[in-house]
Amino acid sequence: APPAAAADPPAGFFTLEQLTTKPYPDGVDPTKRETYLSDDDFQKVFNCSKDDLQAMPQWKRELLKKKKGLF
């Protein structure tokens, strides 16, 4: 088999494009799509870590997720 392209996300993770395009990948919880981004992609998309986002008030998390098409 050919080696995986560098753009392929790590196992268990998906790209922002995959997570904002229906149908979503198999097994993805549509209410928690941001959790399927790799840590690097998450940082690029939200400009913070997953822990930082979780620490935000719910309204602010939802606002950021809406801006990125993940709500």
Predicted model as a PDB file, atoms N, CA, C, CB and O in Angstrom, pLDDT in the B-factor column:
MODEL        1                                                                  
ATOM      1  N   ALA A   1       0.845  -1.198   0.000  1.00 51.00           N  
ATOM      2  CA  ALA A   1       0.000   0.000   0.000  1.00 51.00           C  
ATOM      3  C   ALA A   1       0.875   1.241   0.000  1.00 51.00           C  
ATOM      4  CB  ALA A   1      -0.953   0.009   1.222  1.00 51.00           C  
ATOM      5  O   ALA A   1       1.943   1.249   0.613  1.00 51.00           O  
ATOM      6  N   PRO A   2       0.433   2.289  -0.682  1.00 45.00           N  
ATOM      7  CA  PRO A   2       1.245   3.523  -0.690  1.00 45.00           C  
ATOM      8  C   PRO A   2       1.219   4.177   0.686  1.00 45.00           C  
ATOM      9  CB  PRO A   2       0.728   4.522  -1.768  1.00 45.00           C  
ATOM     10  O   PRO A   2       0.242   4.024   1.420  1.00 45.00           O  
ATOM     11  N   PRO A   3       2.255   4.889   1.041  1.00 47.00           N  
ATOM     12  CA  PRO A   3       2.265   5.567   2.357  1.00 47.00           C  
ATOM     13  C   PRO A   3       1.158   6.621   2.421  1.00 47.00           C  
ATOM     14  CB  PRO A   3       3.652   6.231   2.626  1.00 47.00           C  
ATOM     15  O   PRO A   3       0.768   7.194   1.404  1.00 47.00           O  
ATOM     16  N   ALA A   4       0.673   6.858   3.610  1.00 46.00           N  
ATOM     17  CA  ALA A   4      -0.395   7.842   3.799  1.00 46.00           C  
ATOM     18  C   ALA A   4       0.138   9.233   3.466  1.00 46.00           C  
ATOM     19  CB  ALA A   4      -0.947   7.796   5.257  1.00 46.00           C  
ATOM     20  O   ALA A   4       1.291   9.553   3.757  1.00 46.00           O  
ATOM     21  N   ALA A   5      -0.694  10.038   2.868  1.00 45.00           N  
ATOM     22  CA  ALA A   5      -0.298  11.410   2.546  1.00 45.00           C  
ATOM     23  C   ALA A   5      -0.093  12.194   3.842  1.00 45.00           C  
ATOM     24  CB  ALA A   5      -1.367  12.103   1.645  1.00 45.00           C  
ATOM     25  O   ALA A   5      -0.732  11.913   4.856  1.00 45.00           O  
ATOM     26  N   ALA A   6       0.783  13.153   3.798  1.00 46.00           N  
ATOM     27  CA  ALA A   6       1.082  13.955   4.987  1.00 46.00           C  
ATOM     28  C   ALA A   6      -0.159  14.676   5.505  1.00 46.00           C  
ATOM     29  CB  ALA A   6       2.181  14.971   4.677  1.00 46.00           C  
ATOM     30  O   ALA A   6      -0.238  14.999   6.690  1.00 46.00           O  
ATOM     31  N   ALA A   7      -1.129  14.930   4.625  1.00 52.00           N  
ATOM     32  CA  ALA A   7      -2.328  15.677   5.015  1.00 52.00           C  
ATOM     33  C   ALA A   7      -3.328  14.804   5.778  1.00 52.00           C  
ATOM     34  CB  ALA A   7      -2.999  16.266   3.779  1.00 52.00           C  
ATOM     35  O   ALA A   7      -4.280  15.321   6.363  1.00 52.00           O  
ATOM     36  N   ASP A   8      -3.116  13.477   5.774  1.00 56.00           N  
ATOM     37  CA  ASP A   8      -4.054  12.608   6.482  1.00 56.00           C  
ATOM     38  C   ASP A   8      -3.961  12.860   7.986  1.00 56.00           C  
ATOM     39  CB  ASP A   8      -3.772  11.117   6.161  1.00 56.00           C  
ATOM     40  O   ASP A   8      -2.861  12.895   8.537  1.00 56.00           O  
ATOM     41  N   PRO A   9      -5.099  13.034   8.654  1.00 59.00           N  
ATOM     42  CA  PRO A   9      -5.051  13.247  10.102  1.00 59.00           C  
ATOM     43  C   PRO A   9      -4.662  11.952  10.809  1.00 59.00           C  
ATOM     44  CB  PRO A   9      -6.415  13.758  10.626  1.00 59.00           C  
ATOM     45  O   PRO A   9      -4.824  10.870  10.245  1.00 59.00           O  
ATOM     46  N   PRO A  10      -4.148  12.048  12.039  1.00 61.00           N  
ATOM     47  CA  PRO A  10      -3.815  10.835  12.797  1.00 61.00           C  
ATOM     48  C   PRO A  10      -5.054   9.965  13.002  1.00 61.00           C  
ATOM     49  CB  PRO A  10      -3.196  11.204  14.162  1.00 61.00           C  
ATOM     50  O   PRO A  10      -6.181  10.454  12.919  1.00 61.00           O  
ATOM     51  N   ALA A  11      -4.846   8.692  13.264  1.00 76.00           N  
ATOM     52  CA  ALA A  11      -5.966   7.764  13.477  1.00 76.00           C  
ATOM     53  C   ALA A  11      -6.887   8.300  14.561  1.00 76.00           C  
ATOM     54  CB  ALA A  11      -5.450   6.354  13.861  1.00 76.00           C  
ATOM     55  O   ALA A  11      -6.435   8.756  15.611  1.00 76.00           O  
ATOM     56  N   GLY A  12      -8.191   8.238  14.289  1.00 87.00           N  
ATOM     57  CA  GLY A  12      -9.160   8.713  15.273  1.00 87.00           C  
ATOM     58  C   GLY A  12      -9.476  10.197  15.162  1.00 87.00           C  
ATOM     59  O   GLY A  12     -10.366  10.700  15.848  1.00 87.00           O  
ATOM     60  N   PHE A  13      -8.746  10.897  14.300  1.00 95.00           N  
ATOM     61  CA  PHE A  13      -8.978  12.323  14.114  1.00 95.00           C  
ATOM     62  C   PHE A  13      -9.421  12.584  12.681  1.00 95.00           C  
ATOM     63  CB  PHE A  13      -7.709  13.138  14.452  1.00 95.00           C  
ATOM     64  O   PHE A  13      -9.181  11.776  11.784  1.00 95.00           O  
ATOM     65  N   PHE A  14     -10.068  13.723  12.484  1.00 96.00           N  
ATOM     66  CA  PHE A  14     -10.532  14.114  11.162  1.00 96.00           C  
ATOM     67  C   PHE A  14     -10.155  15.562  10.913  1.00 96.00           C  
ATOM     68  CB  PHE A  14     -12.058  13.911  11.023  1.00 96.00           C  
ATOM     69  O   PHE A  14      -9.854  16.301  11.851  1.00 96.00           O  
ATOM     70  N   THR A  15     -10.170  15.967   9.659  1.00 96.00           N  
ATOM     71  CA  THR A  15      -9.869  17.361   9.324  1.00 96.00           C  
ATOM     72  C   THR A  15     -11.103  18.234   9.566  1.00 96.00           C  
ATOM     73  CB  THR A  15      -9.399  17.482   7.848  1.00 96.00           C  
ATOM     74  O   THR A  15     -12.217  17.721   9.676  1.00 96.00           O  
ATOM     75  N   LEU A  16     -10.905  19.530   9.649  1.00 96.00           N  
ATOM     76  CA  LEU A  16     -12.022  20.461   9.821  1.00 96.00           C  
ATOM     77  C   LEU A  16     -13.003  20.302   8.662  1.00 96.00           C  
ATOM     78  CB  LEU A  16     -11.514  21.928   9.910  1.00 96.00           C  
ATOM     79  O   LEU A  16     -14.217  20.336   8.860  1.00 96.00           O  
ATOM     80  N   GLU A  17     -12.471  20.128   7.450  1.00 96.00           N  
ATOM     81  CA  GLU A  17     -13.332  19.968   6.278  1.00 96.00           C  
ATOM     82  C   GLU A  17     -14.225  18.733   6.411  1.00 96.00           C  
ATOM     83  CB  GLU A  17     -12.482  19.868   5.003  1.00 96.00           C  
ATOM     84  O   GLU A  17     -15.412  18.788   6.089  1.00 96.00           O  
ATOM     85  N   GLN A  18     -13.657  17.622   6.884  1.00 96.00           N  
ATOM     86  CA  GLN A  18     -14.451  16.398   7.073  1.00 96.00           C  
ATOM     87  C   GLN A  18     -15.527  16.604   8.134  1.00 96.00           C  
ATOM     88  CB  GLN A  18     -13.540  15.218   7.470  1.00 96.00           C  
ATOM     89  O   GLN A  18     -16.626  16.061   8.022  1.00 96.00           O  
ATOM     90  N   LEU A  19     -15.214  17.385   9.157  1.00 97.00           N  
ATOM     91  CA  LEU A  19     -16.132  17.568  10.286  1.00 97.00           C  
ATOM     92  C   LEU A  19     -17.182  18.644  10.036  1.00 97.00           C  
ATOM     93  CB  LEU A  19     -15.350  17.915  11.527  1.00 97.00           C  
ATOM     94  O   LEU A  19     -18.104  18.806  10.836  1.00 97.00           O  
ATOM     95  N   THR A  20     -17.053  19.376   8.940  1.00 96.00           N  
ATOM     96  CA  THR A  20     -18.045  20.410   8.628  1.00 96.00           C  
ATOM     97  C   THR A  20     -18.825  20.057   7.372  1.00 96.00           C  
ATOM     98  CB  THR A  20     -17.366  21.774   8.456  1.00 96.00           C  
ATOM     99  O   THR A  20     -19.612  20.871   6.889  1.00 96.00           O  
ATOM    100  N   THR A  21     -18.624  18.868   6.836  1.00 95.00           N  
ATOM    101  CA  THR A  21     -19.297  18.424   5.621  1.00 95.00           C  
ATOM    102  C   THR A  21     -20.138  17.193   5.919  1.00 95.00           C  
ATOM    103  CB  THR A  21     -18.276  18.125   4.505  1.00 95.00           C  
ATOM    104  O   THR A  21     -19.619  16.177   6.381  1.00 95.00           O  
ATOM    105  N   LYS A  22     -21.458  17.285   5.651  1.00 94.00           N  
ATOM    106  CA  LYS A  22     -22.327  16.118   5.846  1.00 94.00           C  
ATOM    107  C   LYS A  22     -22.253  15.239   4.619  1.00 94.00           C  
ATOM    108  CB  LYS A  22     -23.794  16.543   6.125  1.00 94.00           C  
ATOM    109  O   LYS A  22     -22.092  15.764   3.517  1.00 94.00           O  
ATOM    110  N   PRO A  23     -22.362  13.919   4.751  1.00 95.00           N  
ATOM    111  CA  PRO A  23     -22.474  13.220   6.038  1.00 95.00           C  
ATOM    112  C   PRO A  23     -21.138  13.221   6.768  1.00 95.00           C  
ATOM    113  CB  PRO A  23     -22.961  11.773   5.830  1.00 95.00           C  
ATOM    114  O   PRO A  23     -20.077  13.146   6.149  1.00 95.00           O  
ATOM    115  N   TYR A  24     -21.205  13.307   8.080  1.00 94.00           N  
ATOM    116  CA  TYR A  24     -19.995  13.296   8.890  1.00 94.00           C  
ATOM    117  C   TYR A  24     -19.388  11.896   8.869  1.00 94.00           C  
ATOM    118  CB  TYR A  24     -20.295  13.746  10.344  1.00 94.00           C  
ATOM    119  O   TYR A  24     -20.087  10.922   8.589  1.00 94.00           O  
ATOM    120  N   PRO A  25     -18.093  11.790   9.163  1.00 93.00           N  
ATOM    121  CA  PRO A  25     -17.459  10.464   9.194  1.00 93.00           C  
ATOM    122  C   PRO A  25     -18.170   9.516  10.164  1.00 93.00           C  
ATOM    123  CB  PRO A  25     -15.982  10.595   9.586  1.00 93.00           C  
ATOM    124  O   PRO A  25     -18.747   9.950  11.162  1.00 93.00           O  
ATOM    125  N   ASP A  26     -18.119   8.226   9.859  1.00 92.00           N  
ATOM    126  CA  ASP A  26     -18.756   7.213  10.717  1.00 92.00           C  
ATOM    127  C   ASP A  26     -18.248   7.310  12.146  1.00 92.00           C  
ATOM    128  CB  ASP A  26     -18.500   5.801  10.168  1.00 92.00           C  
ATOM    129  O   ASP A  26     -17.051   7.483  12.377  1.00 92.00           O  
ATOM    130  N   GLY A  27     -19.157   7.199  13.099  1.00 91.00           N  
ATOM    131  CA  GLY A  27     -18.787   7.170  14.507  1.00 91.00           C  
ATOM    132  C   GLY A  27     -18.589   8.531  15.144  1.00 91.00           C  
ATOM    133  O   GLY A  27     -18.294   8.612  16.336  1.00 91.00           O  
ATOM    134  N   VAL A  28     -18.745   9.600  14.382  1.00 93.00           N  
ATOM    135  CA  VAL A  28     -18.537  10.951  14.921  1.00 93.00           C  
ATOM    136  C   VAL A  28     -19.815  11.436  15.591  1.00 93.00           C  
ATOM    137  CB  VAL A  28     -18.102  11.940  13.800  1.00 93.00           C  
ATOM    138  O   VAL A  28     -20.891  11.415  14.992  1.00 93.00           O  
ATOM    139  N   ASP A  29     -19.683  11.875  16.851  1.00 94.00           N  
ATOM    140  CA  ASP A  29     -20.807  12.469  17.577  1.00 94.00           C  
ATOM    141  C   ASP A  29     -20.987  13.891  17.035  1.00 94.00           C  
ATOM    142  CB  ASP A  29     -20.559  12.469  19.153  1.00 94.00           C  
ATOM    143  O   ASP A  29     -20.121  14.740  17.247  1.00 94.00           O  
ATOM    144  N   PRO A  30     -22.105  14.165  16.335  1.00 94.00           N  
ATOM    145  CA  PRO A  30     -22.259  15.495  15.712  1.00 94.00           C  
ATOM    146  C   PRO A  30     -22.287  16.646  16.703  1.00 94.00           C  
ATOM    147  CB  PRO A  30     -23.517  15.528  14.903  1.00 94.00           C  
ATOM    148  O   PRO A  30     -22.064  17.792  16.310  1.00 94.00           O  
ATOM    149  N   THR A  31     -22.556  16.377  17.980  1.00 94.00           N  
ATOM    150  CA  THR A  31     -22.584  17.459  18.967  1.00 94.00           C  
ATOM    151  C   THR A  31     -21.202  17.734  19.558  1.00 94.00           C  
ATOM    152  CB  THR A  31     -23.561  17.120  20.084  1.00 94.00           C  
ATOM    153  O   THR A  31     -21.030  18.703  20.297  1.00 94.00           O  
ATOM    154  N   LYS A  32     -20.224  16.898  19.243  1.00 95.00           N  
ATOM    155  CA  LYS A  32     -18.865  17.068  19.792  1.00 95.00           C  
ATOM    156  C   LYS A  32     -17.815  16.950  18.697  1.00 95.00           C  
ATOM    157  CB  LYS A  32     -18.589  16.025  20.893  1.00 95.00           C  
ATOM    158  O   LYS A  32     -16.735  16.403  18.917  1.00 95.00           O  
ATOM    159  N   ARG A  33     -18.139  17.465  17.516  1.00 96.00           N  
ATOM    160  CA  ARG A  33     -17.235  17.287  16.378  1.00 96.00           C  
ATOM    161  C   ARG A  33     -15.860  17.885  16.612  1.00 96.00           C  
ATOM    162  CB  ARG A  33     -17.838  17.899  15.147  1.00 96.00           C  
ATOM    163  O   ARG A  33     -14.871  17.370  16.091  1.00 96.00           O  
ATOM    164  N   GLU A  34     -15.775  18.973  17.392  1.00 96.00           N  
ATOM    165  CA  GLU A  34     -14.467  19.604  17.612  1.00 96.00           C  
ATOM    166  C   GLU A  34     -13.491  18.664  18.309  1.00 96.00           C  
ATOM    167  CB  GLU A  34     -14.629  20.878  18.436  1.00 96.00           C  
ATOM    168  O   GLU A  34     -12.278  18.824  18.174  1.00 96.00           O  
ATOM    169  N   THR A  35     -14.003  17.686  19.053  1.00 95.00           N  
ATOM    170  CA  THR A  35     -13.115  16.767  19.783  1.00 95.00           C  
ATOM    171  C   THR A  35     -12.406  15.795  18.845  1.00 95.00           C  
ATOM    172  CB  THR A  35     -13.910  15.983  20.827  1.00 95.00           C  
ATOM    173  O   THR A  35     -11.463  15.118  19.256  1.00 95.00           O  
ATOM    174  N   TYR A  36     -12.845  15.720  17.596  1.00 96.00           N  
ATOM    175  CA  TYR A  36     -12.224  14.815  16.620  1.00 96.00           C  
ATOM    176  C   TYR A  36     -11.114  15.493  15.823  1.00 96.00           C  
ATOM    177  CB  TYR A  36     -13.278  14.277  15.664  1.00 96.00           C  
ATOM    178  O   TYR A  36     -10.508  14.866  14.955  1.00 96.00           O  
ATOM    179  N   LEU A  37     -10.841  16.757  16.105  1.00 97.00           N  
ATOM    180  CA  LEU A  37      -9.700  17.438  15.497  1.00 97.00           C  
ATOM    181  C   LEU A  37      -8.437  17.013  16.230  1.00 97.00           C  
ATOM    182  CB  LEU A  37      -9.875  18.991  15.539  1.00 97.00           C  
ATOM    183  O   LEU A  37      -8.464  16.829  17.447  1.00 97.00           O  
ATOM    184  N   SER A  38      -7.332  16.855  15.513  1.00 96.00           N  
ATOM    185  CA  SER A  38      -6.057  16.588  16.189  1.00 96.00           C  
ATOM    186  C   SER A  38      -5.709  17.824  17.022  1.00 96.00           C  
ATOM    187  CB  SER A  38      -4.903  16.249  15.151  1.00 96.00           C  
ATOM    188  O   SER A  38      -6.239  18.908  16.779  1.00 96.00           O  
ATOM    189  N   ASP A  39      -4.829  17.661  17.992  1.00 96.00           N  
ATOM    190  CA  ASP A  39      -4.449  18.796  18.842  1.00 96.00           C  
ATOM    191  C   ASP A  39      -3.887  19.953  18.006  1.00 96.00           C  
ATOM    192  CB  ASP A  39      -3.411  18.353  19.892  1.00 96.00           C  
ATOM    193  O   ASP A  39      -4.180  21.118  18.275  1.00 96.00           O  
ATOM    194  N   ASP A  40      -3.079  19.622  16.992  1.00 96.00           N  
ATOM    195  CA  ASP A  40      -2.510  20.669  16.129  1.00 96.00           C  
ATOM    196  C   ASP A  40      -3.599  21.404  15.357  1.00 96.00           C  
ATOM    197  CB  ASP A  40      -1.496  20.064  15.147  1.00 96.00           C  
ATOM    198  O   ASP A  40      -3.625  22.634  15.318  1.00 96.00           O  
ATOM    199  N   ASP A  41      -4.509  20.625  14.736  1.00 96.00           N  
ATOM    200  CA  ASP A  41      -5.601  21.251  13.979  1.00 96.00           C  
ATOM    201  C   ASP A  41      -6.499  22.067  14.898  1.00 96.00           C  
ATOM    202  CB  ASP A  41      -6.432  20.185  13.243  1.00 96.00           C  
ATOM    203  O   ASP A  41      -6.939  23.158  14.535  1.00 96.00           O  
ATOM    204  N   PHE A  42      -6.770  21.539  16.090  1.00 97.00           N  
ATOM    205  CA  PHE A  42      -7.618  22.236  17.054  1.00 97.00           C  
ATOM    206  C   PHE A  42      -7.010  23.603  17.380  1.00 97.00           C  
ATOM    207  CB  PHE A  42      -7.795  21.391  18.347  1.00 97.00           C  
ATOM    208  O   PHE A  42      -7.700  24.622  17.385  1.00 97.00           O  
ATOM    209  N   GLN A  43      -5.711  23.597  17.649  1.00 97.00           N  
ATOM    210  CA  GLN A  43      -5.010  24.845  17.984  1.00 97.00           C  
ATOM    211  C   GLN A  43      -5.108  25.837  16.826  1.00 97.00           C  
ATOM    212  CB  GLN A  43      -3.524  24.564  18.324  1.00 97.00           C  
ATOM    213  O   GLN A  43      -5.321  27.028  17.053  1.00 97.00           O  
ATOM    214  N   LYS A  44      -4.956  25.360  15.585  1.00 97.00           N  
ATOM    215  CA  LYS A  44      -5.036  26.232  14.412  1.00 97.00           C  
ATOM    216  C   LYS A  44      -6.450  26.787  14.232  1.00 97.00           C  
ATOM    217  CB  LYS A  44      -4.604  25.469  13.149  1.00 97.00           C  
ATOM    218  O   LYS A  44      -6.619  27.959  13.896  1.00 97.00           O  
ATOM    219  N   VAL A  45      -7.463  25.950  14.455  1.00 97.00           N  
ATOM    220  CA  VAL A  45      -8.855  26.355  14.246  1.00 97.00           C  
ATOM    221  C   VAL A  45      -9.320  27.326  15.329  1.00 97.00           C  
ATOM    222  CB  VAL A  45      -9.768  25.124  14.219  1.00 97.00           C  
ATOM    223  O   VAL A  45      -9.884  28.377  15.024  1.00 97.00           O  
ATOM    224  N   PHE A  46      -9.086  26.976  16.584  1.00 97.00           N  
ATOM    225  CA  PHE A  46      -9.633  27.750  17.707  1.00 97.00           C  
ATOM    226  C   PHE A  46      -8.633  28.702  18.374  1.00 97.00           C  
ATOM    227  CB  PHE A  46     -10.161  26.809  18.738  1.00 97.00           C  
ATOM    228  O   PHE A  46      -9.021  29.513  19.215  1.00 97.00           O  
ATOM    229  N   ASN A  47      -7.357  28.611  18.007  1.00 97.00           N  
ATOM    230  CA  ASN A  47      -6.315  29.419  18.645  1.00 97.00           C  
ATOM    231  C   ASN A  47      -6.252  29.202  20.155  1.00 97.00           C  
ATOM    232  CB  ASN A  47      -6.549  30.888  18.352  1.00 97.00           C  
ATOM    233  O   ASN A  47      -5.917  30.112  20.913  1.00 97.00           O  
ATOM    234  N   CYS A  48      -6.581  27.975  20.577  1.00 97.00           N  
ATOM    235  CA  CYS A  48      -6.445  27.593  21.981  1.00 97.00           C  
ATOM    236  C   CYS A  48      -6.426  26.068  22.038  1.00 97.00           C  
ATOM    237  CB  CYS A  48      -7.613  28.190  22.863  1.00 97.00           C  
ATOM    238  O   CYS A  48      -6.685  25.398  21.038  1.00 97.00           O  
ATOM    239  N   SER A  49      -6.119  25.526  23.216  1.00 97.00           N  
ATOM    240  CA  SER A  49      -6.101  24.076  23.379  1.00 97.00           C  
ATOM    241  C   SER A  49      -7.510  23.557  23.660  1.00 97.00           C  
ATOM    242  CB  SER A  49      -5.141  23.668  24.516  1.00 97.00           C  
ATOM    243  O   SER A  49      -8.421  24.334  23.949  1.00 97.00           O  
ATOM    244  N   LYS A  50      -7.680  22.241  23.572  1.00 96.00           N  
ATOM    245  CA  LYS A  50      -8.976  21.634  23.897  1.00 96.00           C  
ATOM    246  C   LYS A  50      -9.342  21.931  25.352  1.00 96.00           C  
ATOM    247  CB  LYS A  50      -8.944  20.099  23.649  1.00 96.00           C  
ATOM    248  O   LYS A  50     -10.504  22.202  25.655  1.00 96.00           O  
ATOM    249  N   ASP A  51      -8.360  21.882  26.247  1.00 97.00           N  
ATOM    250  CA  ASP A  51      -8.623  22.188  27.664  1.00 97.00           C  
ATOM    251  C   ASP A  51      -9.070  23.635  27.844  1.00 97.00           C  
ATOM    252  CB  ASP A  51      -7.367  21.920  28.513  1.00 97.00           C  
ATOM    253  O   ASP A  51      -9.973  23.923  28.629  1.00 97.00           O  
ATOM    254  N   ASP A  52      -8.421  24.550  27.100  1.00 97.00           N  
ATOM    255  CA  ASP A  52      -8.795  25.968  27.190  1.00 97.00           C  
ATOM    256  C   ASP A  52     -10.237  26.174  26.729  1.00 97.00           C  
ATOM    257  CB  ASP A  52      -7.836  26.837  26.343  1.00 97.00           C  
ATOM    258  O   ASP A  52     -10.993  26.919  27.353  1.00 97.00           O  
ATOM    259  N   LEU A  53     -10.612  25.516  25.638  1.00 97.00           N  
ATOM    260  CA  LEU A  53     -11.987  25.654  25.137  1.00 97.00           C  
ATOM    261  C   LEU A  53     -12.983  25.104  26.159  1.00 97.00           C  
ATOM    262  CB  LEU A  53     -12.151  24.918  23.779  1.00 97.00           C  
ATOM    263  O   LEU A  53     -14.018  25.722  26.411  1.00 97.00           O  
ATOM    264  N   GLN A  54     -12.676  23.954  26.743  1.00 95.00           N  
ATOM    265  CA  GLN A  54     -13.579  23.350  27.731  1.00 95.00           C  
ATOM    266  C   GLN A  54     -13.745  24.240  28.960  1.00 95.00           C  
ATOM    267  CB  GLN A  54     -13.057  21.976  28.153  1.00 95.00           C  
ATOM    268  O   GLN A  54     -14.788  24.208  29.614  1.00 95.00           O  
ATOM    269  N   ALA A  55     -12.727  25.028  29.273  1.00 97.00           N  
ATOM    270  CA  ALA A  55     -12.776  25.895  30.458  1.00 97.00           C  
ATOM    271  C   ALA A  55     -13.618  27.146  30.219  1.00 97.00           C  
ATOM    272  CB  ALA A  55     -11.365  26.299  30.870  1.00 97.00           C  
ATOM    273  O   ALA A  55     -13.979  27.839  31.171  1.00 97.00           O  
ATOM    274  N   MET A  56     -13.935  27.440  28.955  1.00 97.00           N  
ATOM    275  CA  MET A  56     -14.722  28.639  28.626  1.00 97.00           C  
ATOM    276  C   MET A  56     -16.188  28.433  29.002  1.00 97.00           C  
ATOM    277  CB  MET A  56     -14.600  28.980  27.117  1.00 97.00           C  
ATOM    278  O   MET A  56     -16.659  27.298  29.085  1.00 97.00           O  
ATOM    279  N   PRO A  57     -16.904  29.534  29.228  1.00 98.00           N  
ATOM    280  CA  PRO A  57     -18.355  29.424  29.446  1.00 98.00           C  
ATOM    281  C   PRO A  57     -19.016  28.788  28.219  1.00 98.00           C  
ATOM    282  CB  PRO A  57     -18.981  30.825  29.738  1.00 98.00           C  
ATOM    283  O   PRO A  57     -18.534  28.931  27.096  1.00 98.00           O  
ATOM    284  N   GLN A  58     -20.113  28.095  28.452  1.00 96.00           N  
ATOM    285  CA  GLN A  58     -20.792  27.387  27.362  1.00 96.00           C  
ATOM    286  C   GLN A  58     -21.137  28.304  26.206  1.00 96.00           C  
ATOM    287  CB  GLN A  58     -22.051  26.726  27.872  1.00 96.00           C  
ATOM    288  O   GLN A  58     -20.945  27.928  25.050  1.00 96.00           O  
ATOM    289  N   TRP A  59     -21.646  29.508  26.487  1.00 97.00           N  
ATOM    290  CA  TRP A  59     -22.043  30.421  25.406  1.00 97.00           C  
ATOM    291  C   TRP A  59     -20.854  30.769  24.521  1.00 97.00           C  
ATOM    292  CB  TRP A  59     -22.660  31.704  25.984  1.00 97.00           C  
ATOM    293  O   TRP A  59     -20.998  30.899  23.305  1.00 97.00           O  
ATOM    294  N   LYS A  60     -19.678  30.921  25.131  1.00 97.00           N  
ATOM    295  CA  LYS A  60     -18.497  31.296  24.364  1.00 97.00           C  
ATOM    296  C   LYS A  60     -18.013  30.117  23.512  1.00 97.00           C  
ATOM    297  CB  LYS A  60     -17.375  31.777  25.307  1.00 97.00           C  
ATOM    298  O   LYS A  60     -17.607  30.305  22.365  1.00 97.00           O  
ATOM    299  N   ARG A  61     -18.056  28.902  24.074  1.00 96.00           N  
ATOM    300  CA  ARG A  61     -17.700  27.693  23.301  1.00 96.00           C  
ATOM    301  C   ARG A  61     -18.610  27.564  22.095  1.00 96.00           C  
ATOM    302  CB  ARG A  61     -17.797  26.417  24.182  1.00 96.00           C  
ATOM    303  O   ARG A  61     -18.147  27.307  20.984  1.00 96.00           O  
ATOM    304  N   GLU A  62     -19.924  27.744  22.316  1.00 96.00           N  
ATOM    305  CA  GLU A  62     -20.892  27.598  21.228  1.00 96.00           C  
ATOM    306  C   GLU A  62     -20.673  28.667  20.163  1.00 96.00           C  
ATOM    307  CB  GLU A  62     -22.329  27.677  21.771  1.00 96.00           C  
ATOM    308  O   GLU A  62     -20.801  28.386  18.971  1.00 96.00           O  
ATOM    309  N   LEU A  63     -20.347  29.881  20.575  1.00 97.00           N  
ATOM    310  CA  LEU A  63     -20.085  30.956  19.629  1.00 97.00           C  
ATOM    311  C   LEU A  63     -18.879  30.613  18.748  1.00 97.00           C  
ATOM    312  CB  LEU A  63     -19.848  32.283  20.375  1.00 97.00           C  
ATOM    313  O   LEU A  63     -18.932  30.775  17.529  1.00 97.00           O  
ATOM    314  N   LEU A  64     -17.808  30.146  19.361  1.00 97.00           N  
ATOM    315  CA  LEU A  64     -16.614  29.767  18.594  1.00 97.00           C  
ATOM    316  C   LEU A  64     -16.915  28.600  17.660  1.00 97.00           C  
ATOM    317  CB  LEU A  64     -15.457  29.398  19.542  1.00 97.00           C  
ATOM    318  O   LEU A  64     -16.486  28.597  16.506  1.00 97.00           O  
ATOM    319  N   LYS A  65     -17.651  27.614  18.156  1.00 97.00           N  
ATOM    320  CA  LYS A  65     -17.991  26.455  17.333  1.00 97.00           C  
ATOM    321  C   LYS A  65     -18.869  26.868  16.153  1.00 97.00           C  
ATOM    322  CB  LYS A  65     -18.703  25.387  18.178  1.00 97.00           C  
ATOM    323  O   LYS A  65     -18.707  26.349  15.048  1.00 97.00           O  
ATOM    324  N   LYS A  66     -19.800  27.799  16.380  1.00 96.00           N  
ATOM    325  CA  LYS A  66     -20.656  28.282  15.291  1.00 96.00           C  
ATOM    326  C   LYS A  66     -19.831  28.976  14.229  1.00 96.00           C  
ATOM    327  CB  LYS A  66     -21.731  29.236  15.825  1.00 96.00           C  
ATOM    328  O   LYS A  66     -20.069  28.784  13.036  1.00 96.00           O  
ATOM    329  N   LYS A  67     -18.846  29.794  14.648  1.00 96.00           N  
ATOM    330  CA  LYS A  67     -17.997  30.518  13.700  1.00 96.00           C  
ATOM    331  C   LYS A  67     -17.212  29.552  12.816  1.00 96.00           C  
ATOM    332  CB  LYS A  67     -17.032  31.447  14.449  1.00 96.00           C  
ATOM    333  O   LYS A  67     -16.909  29.868  11.665  1.00 96.00           O  
ATOM    334  N   LYS A  68     -16.886  28.388  13.344  1.00 95.00           N  
ATOM    335  CA  LYS A  68     -16.076  27.407  12.608  1.00 95.00           C  
ATOM    336  C   LYS A  68     -16.922  26.344  11.929  1.00 95.00           C  
ATOM    337  CB  LYS A  68     -15.090  26.740  13.542  1.00 95.00           C  
ATOM    338  O   LYS A  68     -16.382  25.433  11.302  1.00 95.00           O  
ATOM    339  N   GLY A  69     -18.260  26.448  12.045  1.00 96.00           N  
ATOM    340  CA  GLY A  69     -19.143  25.480  11.401  1.00 96.00           C  
ATOM    341  C   GLY A  69     -19.239  24.171  12.145  1.00 96.00           C  
ATOM    342  O   GLY A  69     -19.586  23.148  11.555  1.00 96.00           O  
ATOM    343  N   LEU A  70     -18.938  24.183  13.441  1.00 96.00           N  
ATOM    344  CA  LEU A  70     -18.918  22.950  14.237  1.00 96.00           C  
ATOM    345  C   LEU A  70     -20.037  22.895  15.266  1.00 96.00           C  
ATOM    346  CB  LEU A  70     -17.587  22.812  14.938  1.00 96.00           C  
ATOM    347  O   LEU A  70     -19.963  22.123  16.222  1.00 96.00           O  
ATOM    348  N   PHE A  71     -21.081  23.711  15.079  1.00 91.00           N  
ATOM    349  CA  PHE A  71     -22.177  23.700  16.053  1.00 91.00           C  
ATOM    350  C   PHE A  71     -23.449  23.229  15.410  1.00 91.00           C  
ATOM    351  CB  PHE A  71     -22.382  25.082  16.662  1.00 91.00           C  
ATOM    352  O   PHE A  71     -24.484  23.153  16.073  1.00 91.00           O  
TER     353      PHE A  71                                                      
ENDMDL                                                                          
END                                                                             
